[in-house]
Every structure is written in C-alpha cells, then in structure tokens.
Amino acid sequence: MANDVMTAPPLVREAHESTVTADAPNRVHFIQQQTLITVILSYQLLFSPSQAPVSGIKEYVILGLLFLIVGLMVLPPRVVEATWFPVTLALVDTAITTVMIYLSGNATSDMYLTYFLIIVIASTCRTLGQMLGLSVVVCGMYTAMVYMMSAGEEDVPWESHLLRIPFLLIMATFYGLTTERVRKITREKSDLLLERNALTNYDPLTGMPNRRLFTDLLDKALERALRNDQLVGVLVLDLDDFKRINDTLGHTMGDLLLTAVSARLTSCFRKSDTVARFGGDEFGVILENISSPDYAARLAQKLQAAMAPSLSLGGHEVVVTASLGVSVFPLDASDPDSLIKNANTAMNHVKAQGKNALQFFKADMNVRAVKRLLLENKLNKALESEELFLHYQPQLDLSTGHITGVEALARWQHPDLGLVPPTQFIPVAEDSGLIVPIGEWTLRTACTHAKAWHDAGYHGLIVSVNLSARQLTPQYDLVQVVARVLRETGLDARFLELELTEGMIVNTSESTLTTLHALRKLGVRLCVDDFGTGYSSLNYLKRFPLNTLKIDKAFIQDCTTTSDGALITKAIVALGNALKMKVIAEGVGSDDQIAFLRENGCVDIQGFAFSKPLPLDEVTDLLKRSQARSAQ
C-alpha cells in the first residue's frame, strides 16, 4: 500500500472547518488583545510630555529594556508555539512597560490615535516590509502632531518626542512579527490537523472514505431512511484472488489494480451512493433510497460488466472478478455494524461457493460463518496434533500397465469432527494462510514416502505435490524450501513433480518465472493442473518450463458423450504431444473413456477407473501387485 500522505479531500476540509476556525485563531486574537494592553501602558512613556528629564542610570535601564524587546522579536518557533507563550508574553510586556513608565515619570496622555494605529500595524501587516512601511507612516503622523502641539510650548521641546520614535518602530515591528508568527504556526497546525483527519477518515491510496467514515455515513443514512420510510442497501465487495495477484506481481502492481478498480466502482453507482474502501481488496457501498432489493442486484450486474475487461499492469494482462454480498435495512438489520457484518457474511458465502457472484444475506449464513471460524481454529492445531495425513492416487501408463506416479492429497481426521472433506478445509487453509505450513508438511511427507518406496525397489516412481499461490511469493522462497526437503529426505529431484493450476501461472510476475526456472534447474518436474479450465494460452506453455499437462476432468467426462468434449480432449492431447510434454488425463471414470484416450494418444491416466486415492499402506500393496504382474 502507498504510504504517501494525501491532501485532505474537500469533505474533510468542510467537516473540520469549524474546529480550525474556532480553536487556532484564538491564539492570534489573544496576541492582538495583549498588544492593545501593552501599547496603552507603554503610551504613557512614549507620547506624554515628560515632567522630569530622564538621565543617568535610568537612561541605561530604559535602553536595556528596549534591547530586551528587540530580543523578543527573534524568539525560536518552538517558544512561540508553546501553550504558555501568550500568558508569558503578557506578563513580560506589562512588566517592561510598567518599569519604563515608572522610570520616565509619564502618567497622562490623550493621543489615542497613535496607539490605535500601532494595533492596525500589528493585526494587518503580513510581511516585514509592510510593518516597516506602516510604522514609518505612523511615525510621520506622530511627528507632525507633536510639532503642531508643541509649537507654542517652550518647556517641553518637540525634539524630545522624536527620540521615542525608534521605540515606536520597534514595538510595531515586534507585535506585527509576533502576530504573523502565531498565524503561521496556526496554519501549520491546521494543515496537520487536516492531514490527520484525512488519514483517519479517508483511504490514502484511492481517496475513498474508509471503513470508519463509511460507518458514520451509514448511520446518518439509516436515520434519514427511518424518517422517510425507505430502504438502504449495504454492499460489500471483495476482489477474487487479489492476494495471489499482489504476491506474484508485487505490491506496486497491487496498488495500481486497486486504484483502477476503485475508478470502475465509482463509475457504476449514483452520486448519492457512497463507495468506500475498507482496506486490502475489500470495498463497501451505501445504496440510499432504493425501491427494492432487486435494485442492488441490477447494480451488481452492472458492476460485474464493468469489471469484465482485463487490466494492463506493467505489461501483464490481468482479469479481475469480484464477490459481492448485500444486506438491506431494515430487513436484515437496523444498525450499521450489523448491516456491514451481514453483507460481509453474504460475500464470504459467495467466496465459498465459487466466487464472482452476488449473494443477499440470509439468517442461516451467520451459523455457517461461525462454523467456518471454528473450523479454522481447529485446523490451526491440526499440524501440531498430527491430525493430517496423506492419501495417494496412482497414475497408470496404459501402454505398459505400470504405475508411473502418485499424486499426494492431504486429508484431515479430527477427533470430534471425523474425516473433514478437503473441499471444506482447503479453502479455509488458503484464506487463513495455513496452506503454507500445510503445503510444506505435505511436501516433506510425500518426499519421505517416495524415498522409502524407491528404497523398497519401486524405482522411477514420481510423486506429485500440489502448490498454493502463497508458496510462489518471493517472501516464501520456494526454491530454498524444496532444496532443503530434497536434501533432508534424500529423494532425487527427478522424482518430484510440483503441480500448479492455470490460474496460478497466468498472472505471474518475473520473480515467479525465475522461481519456476530455478526449480527446473534443481531437477524438479513441473505440471500444469486442470488444463483448459482457466485462461489456456500457448504463450505460457511456451514461456514456462513445464513437463506435464493434466487435462481437467470436466473434459474427460464429456469426451465420450458430446462431440465438443471429444474434440477439445483430442486437441489438448495433440497439443501436449506436439510440445513433447507428458499428458495425463485426470478424473477418468469409465472403460469407454480409457478406450477413447488410448485411441487418441493419451496413455497416462488418473482416476477412479483405475484407483481412488489410497492411504499409504494400500498404495504400497498396490505397487507390490503391479510390480509382481510386470515380473510375470
């Protein structure tokens, strides 16, 4: 995710305008008021006729106090910024002015216009040039007034007043600079406040409202809907397989994808709807004033159509789909948190059923969500408790009748739940990240068993292990893990085959391609599983160092019943043979299918027509019988 601090969106600036105007400028007003107090006190010295000449030690004291005021003009920002500064300034100014009045003996004055002009200088000037310019004007006016007032007075020469003009300049400049400095600090703090509120309420990558602001806006929308007797829809959207794209193409490409998706989302909804990013690849939408829940379904169809075109990310064409869940106020819940939770539950239901669809919330979904969470907690302990084990499904060479390989398949026997189907716990492991330690355990266990079979005389047997997209990330370093397992188990790399699905290798990065080439360099075989169900492309068959191509069972099931199924199966077999790849038909379930495959050049099969997945001891017995038949 991007870490740059974004400029506060207009809504943030409007929402916090009252805070900025009501708090920070008070410091400026306080300084201006203190300026007025200080000038009134200082005026007795500055502009009143002196009753007694000031001389001797008093002159030096007054001069020292003037220099002290000059020193106040260059205070560091951290001092002016401090909360105690205004009060301290008031006390210091008052003390200095009082001492100077006492020393000068001045007590009365009627020239209010002059100190009023000093206030104008302090509160309106923004630069040093402006302050000095206005100060010179004030001094000129003061000089003219003093000259006219003292023209007929002999006892107080007007020149004595002019000696105080430098002090007037210093005071005006000092107060002007102080006021402007406080203004600047106030602006900086206001900008910082805006940035903090932007981070608090808006997503820095997309500029969309975040979950916190979304919840606040939803609360207000529910209040309006309650008053007007209206429906409000809450839609939660999650990108399918975003984790795989983010891991394989990198976080920078992931951020580009999220930005592009957010633009497509915004274009699909009304201006009155609120589109937010909750975090990661999850988005939320508030649909206000909808006539019926069907409106949300129509919007979802529009959204899916907008998501259909592929995106180009750094030279990679990426196809993105989304799973959507919807809850409706007041039908499903009456508060923001429950509506969001229910929509999220419906979205997770879509994920579990195959993704890329819309699901409205149903009450029984909460029960399933709780069960899934409990299943994840139990699965987290399965490795430690040694509840996982492997079954192996044999692969048969039709031309020789020999078993050439086995595919390792993870199974879970829980003490309370019994045998948990892989269709239940594998998706949970993928979503939670537990698939990484489970995958490594599967790899090590399968290699250990394969080495034992080789030592028992079953030479040439290949063991296939399925990989997860999470294991192909640079952070995991699959090459090092595989090399270590092979070294520790003693299995020759030629007899290990790693299976990847089409979906895993279509949206791959250069780092993933490098990983696959490094695995081939180790001697490990690579297989593309479920070929034909994803984005089948001659390009990746050419780019990737693949050894084996597995035809998906959906085509095998149709190869003897439909002309299309037969043609597709023939084409895949011909393609694999032309590329000098081993072709395995997966899911073979009948003798008719075996005959069709044998006739069309596919000699390697896997499926219930030969053997179902078997536990370790039964596979070993099957290998013995197969070897005995070959010896006859």
N, C-alpha and C positions, 0 to 999 in steps of 0.2 A: 504494500500500500504506500501511496505517496505520503511524504511527511511534511511537505511544504505547508505553511500556514496560509490559508486563503483569506482574501479580503472579505470582510463581513458582507453577506448578501443584504439587499435593501430591507428585507423583513426584519433582520437582526437590528439594523440601524434604527428602524421605526420602533421596534419593540422596546428598545433601551434608551430612546431619546430622552424620556423623562428622567431617567436615572442620571444621565450625563448632565442635563441642564439643571437639575436640582441639587446636585452634590458638588461637583468640581468647581463651578464658577463662584460658589460661596467664598472660596479662598481669595479670589480676586476682589470680590466686594469687600471682604474684611480688610484687605490691604488698603483699598481706596478709602474706607472709612477711617482707618488708622492714620492715613496720610492727612486727612482733614483735621483730625485731633492734633496731630503733631504740628501742622502748619499754624493752627490757631495759637498754640502755645509758643511756637517759635516766632510768631509775628511780633510779639511784644519786644523781642530783641531786634528783629530785622528792620522794622519800619517805624517804630516810635522814636520821637526825639529823645536823645539821651539826656538825663538830668545831671549826670556827672560823667566826666570823661573816664574812659576805661584805659588803664595804663598798668605798667609793671607786670606783676605776676599774673594778674587777671588776663592780660592780653595773651600770655603764653598758654594759660589754661584754655581760653576760648579757641586759640589756634590749634591746640592739641585735640579738642573736641571736634573741630572741623575736619582734621585729618582722620579721626575715628569714623566720622560719617562717610568720608571718601572710602575708607576700608570696607565699610558695609556694602559698597557698590560691587565688590568683586568676590562676594561670598560664593563658595562652590555650590553646584546644583544640589548635592546631597543635603546641604544645610537648608537651602530654600525649600526643598522637597519635604523636609521633616515636618511632622504634625505639630511640633512645639514651636516652629518658626514664627507664625503670626503673633502669638502671645509674647514671645521673647522680643520680637521687633517692636511691639507696642511699648513694652517696659523700657527698652533701651532708648528708643526715640524720646519718650516722655522724660526720662531721666536726663538725657543730654540737653534737651530744650529747657527743662526747668533750671538746670545748673547755669546755662548760658543766660537765661533771663535774670537769675539772681545776681550773677556777676556783672551784668550790664546795667542793672538798675531800672530797666524799662518796665512799665506797667500798664500803659494805656495805648489805644490805637483806634482809628476809625477807618483805616484804608482796607476794607473788606474785599474790595475788587481784586487786589493783588493776590491774596492767598486763594481766592476763588479761581483765578487763572492758573495758579500752580496746580490745583486739583484737576483742572482741564488737561494740563500737560501730563499729569501722572496717569490719567484714565484713558486718554485718547491716543497718545503717541505710541507707535509700534516700532520705531527704529531710533537709534541714537541721533541720527541727523534731524529727525523730526523733533526730538526732545530739545536739542540744542537750538534749533530754529525758533521754536515757540518760546523757549527761555529767553532768547535774545529779544524777541518782540515784547515779552513781559517786562524785561529789564529796561527796554527803551521807554515803554509807557510809564514805568515806575520813575525813571529819571526825569521824564517830562513833568510828572505830577509833583515830584519833590521840588523841582526847580520853581514851579509856579507857586507852591505852597510856602516856600522859604524865601521868596523874592524879597518880602518886606521884613524878614526876621534877621536880626543881627546876632542873636545869642547862639543859634544853632545853625552853623553853616551847612548848606545843602551837600557840600562835598563829603561830609561825614556819612551821609546816607549811601553815597555811591560806593563807599568801602565795603558795604554789605552786599553789593550786587554779586560778587563771586560766590558767596554763600547761597544766594538765591539760585544761581545756576546749578550749584552742586546739589541742592535739595531737590530741585525739579528733575534733574537727570537721575538722581538716585531713586526717587519714587517711581519715575517712569520705567527705569530698568527693572526695578523690583516687581512692579505690576506685570510687565511683559514677561519676565521670567516665570512668574507664577502662572500666567496664561499658557506659556509653552509647556510647562510641566503638566498642567491640567489637560492640555490637548493630547500629550503623550500618554497620560494615564487613561484618557477617554478612548484613544485608539487601541490601547492594550486591552481595555475592558471589552471593546467591540470584538477584537480578535478572540478573546477568551470565550465570549458568548457565541461566536461563530463556531468554535470548536465544540462548545457544549451542545449546540442545537443543530448544527449542520455537518454533513459529511464533507470532509476536506477534499476528497477526490472528485466527487460528482457535483458538489454544491447543493445536493438534495437535503431536505430535512432528515435528521437522523431519528433513531427509534424514540428518543426522549421527546423531541418536538412532535413527532408523529402521534405519540400517546396524548400529549396535551391538546393537539388539534382535533384528535378523535373525540376527546372528552367534550370539547366545545361543540363538535358536530352532533354528538348524541343529545346534548341539551337542546339544540335547535330542532332536531328531529322529534324529540319528545314533545316540544311545544306545538309543532306543526303536524304531528301525527304522520311522520314519514319513515321510510326505511333507509338504513345506512348499510352499505356493504363494505366489508373489510377483506381485501385480497392480499394474500401472502404468496410471493413468488420466489422460487429458488432455481438457479441455473443448474441444469443437469451436467454432471461430470466436470464441474468447474475446477474442482481440486486437481483432477488429472491434467487439465489444460494448464493450470497455474504451476504445477510441479514440472511438467515436461517442457513448456515454452518459457517459463520463468515468470517472476512476479511483475516485471515491467510489462510484458505482454498481457498478463492477467489484468493489470490496471487499465490498459488500453481497451481490453474487452469489456470491462465493467463500465467504462466511460461511454463506449459505443452502445452498449445495451441500455444504459440509462437514457440516452438520447432517443432510442427507439421506444422505450417505455413512455416517455413524456409525450411523444407524438401520438400515442394511441388513446390518450384519455382527454377528458374535457378540462377546460381551465379551472373549473370548480372542483375537480378532483385533486387530491393530494397524493403525490408519488414520493416515496421516501426510500432511502437505503438503510436497512437495519444494521448492516455490517457483512463483511465477506461477500458472498454472492446472493444474499437474501434481500428482497425488496418488499415494500408494503404499499398498498394503495387504499385510500379512503374514497368510497363512492357515495357521495351525498345525494339525497333526494332521488332515489331510484324507484321506479314504478313497481318493479317486481324483481325477485331473484334472477329471473331469466335475463335481465339486463346485464348482470355480471357475466353470465355465460356468453352472451354476444360479444362483450368486450374481450373476454378471454380468447375467443376465436379470432378476433381482430388482432390481438396481441401475438398469437401463435403465427398468424400470417406475416406479421411484421418481423418476427424473429427468424423466419424460414431462410431468407437469403444468407449465404455464407459471408463471413467477415474475413478480410485480409489483414493478418497480423504479422508484420515483419517477414513477408514472403510466404507465410503459411495460411492456407485457406481453412478456416475453422467454421464448423457448423454448430450452432448453439440452439438447444431446446430448453424449455422451462417447465417445471411442475408448479401447478397453481392450486391453492386452497382458498375457499371462500367461506366466511361466516356472515350472518345477516342480523342486524339489530332491528327489532327486539326479539326475533325468532329464536336465535341461538344463544344470546347472552345480552346483558344490559349494561355492562361496564367495559371500558377499553381493554383492560388486561385480559379478560375472559374472551373477548372477541378475537384479539390477536392470537391468543393461545389456541382457540378452536380452529381458526383459519390455518395456523401452523400445523395443527394435528391433521387437518384435511390434506394439506400439502405433503406431509410425511406419508400419508396413506397412498398418495399418487406415486411417490418415490418407491414405495414397497411393491406397487402393482405394475411397475414398468416405466414410470416417468412420462414426461411430455404429454400431460393431460390436465384437465380441470376436475376438481372434486369439491362438492359442497359438504360442509360439516354435517356429521350425524352423531347423535348422542353416544352410540356404542363405540365410536372411534377413540374416546378417552380411555376406555377399558383396554383397547388394543395398544394404545400408546404406553400405558403403564406396564403392560406385559412386555413390550419391547425393551423398555428401560430395565426391567428386572432381568430380562434375558441377557442384556449387555453386561450387567453386573455379575451374573453367573459365569458368562463367557470369559470375563476378565480373570476369573480364578481357575478356569479350566486347565490352563497350561500347568500351573503350579500343582494342581491336584491330579495331574496325569489322567485327565478325563478324555483327552483327544487320542485318536489312533488313526491308522491308515487302512483303507481298502485299496486294492489294485485291480484295474480292469485290463485284462490281457488284450494284446493286438496280434492278429493272426496274418501270416503270409499265405494267401490262398494257393500260390504256385508250389509251395513246399510243404504246407501243413505245419510249419514251425511257429512257435510263439516268438516273435521278434522283439516285443517290448511290452511294458505295462505302464499304465497311467496311474499316478498316485492321487488318491482322493481322500480328503480329510473327513473324518467322522467324529461325532461328539456323543459320548454316553454320559449323561448327567445322572447322579444318584437318585434324584427326585423326579426329573422330567423324563427320564428314559433316553432313548435314542432320538436326538434332535435332528431333524432333516437339514441337509446342507442349504436348502432353499430358505431356511429360516435364519440360520446363524451366520452364513457367509455374508449376506448384505449388511447385517449388524456389525460384523467384523470390519467390513470395508468402510462403513460410515464412521466408526469409532476409532479407526486406526489400528485396531488389534490385529488386522490382517497381516501387518508387518512381522510381529513376533510369531504369529501362527504360520506364516509363509516360510520363515526361516526354520522353524521347527520341522515343518513338512519336508523342506529341502534336506535337512540333516538326516532325518529319519529314513527318507527314501533312499538316500545315498548309502546309508549304513546297511539297509536291507539289500540293496543291489550288489554291494560289495560281498555280502555273505552269500548271495546266490552265485556270483562269479566264483567265489572260493569253493562252492559246492559242485562246480563243474558246468554251470549253465552259462557258458561263455557267449559273449555277443549280445546279451540281453540289455536293452535300453530302457531306462526308467525316465518317464516324463513327469515334470512337475509344473503346475500352473503358476504363473506370476501375476501379481497385482500391480496396477499402475503406480501405487505408492512405492513399490520396490524399485521402480525405474527412475526415481528422483535422484538428483546429484547428491542430496543430503544423505541418502541411504548407502551409496557406494556398493551397488550390487556385485560388481566385479570382484571386489575385495572379499565380500561375504562368500561368494561361490568358490573362489580360490581357496579360502580358508577351510570351507567344508570339505572340498575335494581332498585337500592335503590331510586333514584330520581323519577322514573316513577311509582314505586310501583308494577311492574309486577313480578309475581312469576317466578323464573328462569326455572321451569319445562316447561314453555310455550314459551320459546325462543329457537330456533334452528339456529345454525350457519352453513352455507354451505361452504365447501372447495372443490376445484377441485382436481382431481387426481394429476395433475402436481404440485400443491402446497405442497402436502404431501409426494410425492415420495422422493424428495431431501431435507428432513428435518433434522435439527440438533437436538441434545438432548434438547437444550433450547426450541425449538418449541414443541417437545413431552411433555416437562414439562408444557408448556403453555396449551396444549390441556387437559392434565390430571387435571390441576388446574381449567379449565373451567368446566369440568365434575364434579369436586368436588363442584363447585358452584351450580350445578344442571342443567346447560345449556346442551341442546342436541347438538350433532354434527352429521353432514351429509356429505357424500362424494357425490359430484355432478358429472354429466357426466361420470358415471362409465362405463368403457370399452373403452374409447377413448384415455386414456393415457397409463401408464405403470401398468396395472392392476396386482396386486400381492396379493396373500393370506397372504404374510408376513405383509404388512401394515394393512390389515384388522384385523390381529391378534394383532399387536403392538398398534394400535391407538384405543382410547376409543370411537368408532363410534356407533351411534344409528340407523342411517338411511342410506340406499343405494339408490341412484337415478340412474335408468337406462337411459343412454343417448338416446335422441330422434332418433338418427340415427338407432339404433337397433329396436326401436318401429315401425318406418316407414317401415322396411323390414320384420317385424315379420309375416305379413300375405301375403307377396309377394314373398319371397325367403326362401328356406329351410335353408340356412345358418343363415339368420336373425332370423328365428323361433328357431333354435337350440341354438343360442347364448342367446337369450332372456330367453328361458326356463332354461338354465344353470345358468344365473345370478339370476333369481328368486329363483331357488333351492338353490343356494349358500347363498343368503341372508336369506332365511327362515331357513336353517340349522344353520346359525350363530346367529339365533334369532334376526335378525335385521329387522327393518321396511323397506320394499321395495316399492319404488314409481316409477311408470312408467311415464316418462316425455315426453311431446310432443305427447300425444295421440290425434289423429285427426279423428278417424272414429269409427263407431259402431263395425265393424269387429275386430278392434284392441282391443276394450273393451272386446268383447266376448272371444278373444284369451287369453287375460291377466286373465280374470275371471276363465277360464277353467284351466289355468296353475298356479293358486295360488297367483297371484298378485292382491290384492284387492284395493290398493291405486293408484289413477291415478291423473295426472295433464296435462291439455292440452285443445286445442280448442274444442275437442269433448264434453267437459263439460262446459268450460268457458274460455274466453280470459281474459287477465289482465284487471282489472276494477279499476276505481277511487274509493276513499274512500266511498262516499255515495252510489254508486251502489253495492259495496261489502256488505255494511250494509243492503241494501234492500234484497240482495240475502240470507244473513244469516237469516233475518226475515222470508222469504218464506220457507227456509229449515227447520227452527225451527217449523214453522206452520204445515208443512207436517208431521213432526215427531210427533206432538201433536195429529194428527188426528187418 
